Amino acid sequence: MKFDGAQVEFAAQVEDNLAALRILEQQSQVQQRAAASAHEAVVLTTNQYEAGTAAYTAVVTAQVTALTDEQSLLTTQGSRFAASVALVAALGGGWDGAMGSPAKDAH
């Protein structure tokens, strides 16, 4: 079976987008764990501060870390959504960005 250039390009785009989705899913899971750990650190340092065993700067540092981890997670999730749209487009589908869902076929 012979494939022309368009078919090869189509297959490559689909595979690239599937690979991107797999990688971004793994990154998202790692970042979710990091964000959860950072939130636990905020609780712990807040408790330590309230007990008088930690400076308030430790609480602020923990909060900054937690917010940074959340921002990274949200960025990765946005990238996952963009990769999903790219996959739909590579498969020949449309995307109605205003509606947030795949466009209906006009046939």
Phi, psi and omega per residue, in radians:
M1 nan 2.213 -3.133
K2 -1.783 2.498 3.107
F3 -2.014 2.446 3.070
D4 -1.525 3.055 -3.067
G5 -1.026 -0.659 -3.124
A6 -1.151 -0.696 3.130
Q7 -1.168 -0.697 3.121
V8 -1.146 -0.745 3.123
E9 -1.116 -0.736 3.097
F10 -1.011 -0.869 -3.127
A11 -1.091 -0.694 3.137
A12 -1.147 -0.726 3.124
Q13 -1.126 -0.760 3.124
V14 -1.089 -0.820 -3.140
E15 -1.107 -0.723 3.111
D16 -1.059 -0.753 -3.133
N17 -1.224 -0.645 3.068
L18 -1.130 -0.728 3.106
A19 -1.114 -0.736 3.117
A20 -1.069 -0.735 3.116
L21 -1.100 -0.720 3.118
R22 -1.103 -0.798 -3.125
I23 -1.125 -0.777 -3.132
L24 -1.154 -0.587 3.071
E25 -1.108 -0.778 3.104
Q26 -1.091 -0.764 3.116
Q27 -1.085 -0.708 3.141
S28 -1.078 -0.749 3.118
Q29 -1.098 -0.751 3.115
V30 -1.104 -0.765 -3.117
Q31 -1.215 -0.546 3.056
Q32 -1.115 -0.742 3.101
R33 -1.138 -0.713 3.128
A34 -1.104 -0.744 3.131
A35 -1.128 -0.715 3.108
A36 -1.115 -0.746 3.108
S37 -1.114 -0.696 3.135
A38 -1.137 -0.662 3.090
H39 -1.161 -0.669 3.057
E40 -1.077 -0.686 3.115
A41 -1.117 -0.638 3.089
V42 -1.097 -0.792 3.130
V43 -1.081 -0.804 -3.123
L44 -1.107 -0.812 -3.114
T45 -1.209 -0.565 3.061
T46 -1.124 -0.758 3.093
N47 -1.091 -0.714 3.108
Q48 -1.128 -0.718 3.114
Y49 -1.092 -0.794 -3.134
E50 -1.138 -0.489 3.097
A51 -1.465 -0.127 3.127
G52 1.480 0.257 -3.101
T53 -1.839 0.022 3.116
A54 -2.493 2.606 3.088
A55 -1.360 2.724 3.133
Y56 -1.127 -0.464 3.102
T57 -1.078 -0.534 3.085
A58 -1.154 -0.668 3.105
V59 -1.133 -0.809 -3.130
V60 -1.099 -0.731 3.111
T61 -1.070 -0.742 3.109
A62 -1.120 -0.683 3.117
Q63 -1.147 -0.730 3.117
V64 -1.079 -0.756 3.118
T65 -1.076 -0.761 3.139
A66 -1.093 -0.757 3.138
L67 -1.176 -0.656 3.094
T68 -1.114 -0.747 3.111
D69 -1.123 -0.689 3.098
E70 -1.123 -0.726 3.124
Q71 -1.088 -0.730 3.104
S72 -1.092 -0.728 3.116
L73 -1.082 -0.796 3.140
L74 -1.129 -0.651 3.091
T75 -1.107 -0.760 3.118
T76 -1.128 -0.718 3.110
Q77 -1.104 -0.680 3.065
G78 -1.086 -0.699 3.101
S79 -1.135 -0.649 3.095
R80 -1.103 -0.750 3.118
F81 -1.103 -0.743 3.119
A82 -1.103 -0.698 3.114
A83 -1.163 -0.614 3.083
S84 -1.119 -0.744 3.107
V85 -1.114 -0.740 3.123
A86 -1.088 -0.650 3.104
L87 -1.150 -0.781 3.103
V88 -1.033 -0.758 3.129
A89 -1.133 -0.712 3.136
A90 -1.131 -0.519 3.114
L91 -1.436 0.001 3.074
G92 1.684 0.084 3.130
G93 -1.518 2.900 3.074
G94 -1.830 2.986 3.103
W95 -2.482 2.175 3.083
D96 -1.676 1.682 -3.070
G97 -1.047 -0.539 -3.141
A98 -1.188 -0.563 -3.109
M99 -1.631 -0.328 3.131
G100 1.319 0.369 -3.135
S101 -2.549 2.871 3.118
P102 -0.999 2.445 3.134
A103 -1.234 2.546 3.100
K104 -1.349 2.496 3.128
D105 -1.234 2.371 -3.069
A106 -1.464 0.088 -3.083
H107 -1.203 nan nan
